[in-house]
Amino acid sequence: MHVAPDWWGRGVGSTLHGHFLRHLETERLAVGVLEVWERNARARAFYTRHGWHPDGTTRPGPANTPYLGMRLPL
């Protein structure tokens, strides 16, 4: 999920996140899974505020910085 910087702080990300959670519930999925770039502290903080937790997984990312896996149990 990406929100243009001009729209940060206006609730757009939280609205998109809410739609994603409703999709998971509609599909009766028990957990949400995502990856976030380790250097993106803003995104990591956003997901943490919304209840996501690191799951210990990583994979290579750009600029020698990994992507970190996160999960949200429903």
C-alpha positions in Angstrom: 0.0 0.0 0.0 1.4 3.4 -0.9 0.0 6.8 -0.1 1.5 9.9 -1.8 3.3 12.1 0.7 0.9 15.0 0.0 -1.9 12.8 1.5 0.0 11.7 4.7 -1.8 12.4 7.9 -5.2 12.7 6.3 -6.5 9.2 7.1 -6.1 7.8 3.6 -3.8 5.0 4.8 -6.1 4.1 7.7 -9.0 4.0 5.3 -7.2 1.7 2.9 -6.1 -0.5 5.8 -9.7 -0.8 7.0 -10.8 -1.9 3.5 -8.0 -4.6 3.6 -9.1 -5.8 7.0 -12.7 -6.1 5.8 -11.5 -8.1 2.8 -9.7 -10.5 5.1 -12.8 -10.9 7.2 -15.0 -11.4 4.1 -12.7 -14.1 2.8 -12.6 -15.6 6.3 -8.8 -15.5 6.4 -7.3 -16.0 9.9 -4.2 -13.8 9.4 -2.9 -10.8 7.4 0.6 -11.0 6.0 2.7 -8.2 4.6 6.2 -7.1 4.0 7.6 -3.6 4.7 11.0 -2.2 3.8 13.2 -2.1 6.8 14.3 1.5 6.1 10.7 2.7 6.0 10.3 3.6 9.7 7.1 5.5 8.9 5.4 2.5 7.4 6.6 0.2 10.1 5.2 2.5 12.8 1.9 2.7 10.9 1.5 -1.0 10.8 2.5 -1.4 14.4 -0.1 1.2 15.4 -2.6 -0.9 13.6 -1.7 -4.1 15.5 0.8 -5.8 13.1 3.8 -7.6 14.6 7.1 -8.6 13.0 7.0 -12.3 12.2 10.8 -12.8 11.9 10.9 -13.3 8.2 13.0 -11.2 5.8 14.0 -11.2 2.2 16.5 -9.1 0.3 15.5 -5.6 -0.7 16.9 -2.6 -2.5 20.0 -0.8 -1.3 21.1 -3.8 0.8 18.1 -3.3 3.1 15.8 -6.2 3.6 12.0 -6.4 3.6 10.6 -7.5 7.0 7.6 -9.7 7.3 4.7 -8.7 9.5 1.5 -10.5 10.6 -1.9 -9.5 12.0 -3.9 -12.3 13.6 -7.6 -11.8 13.1 
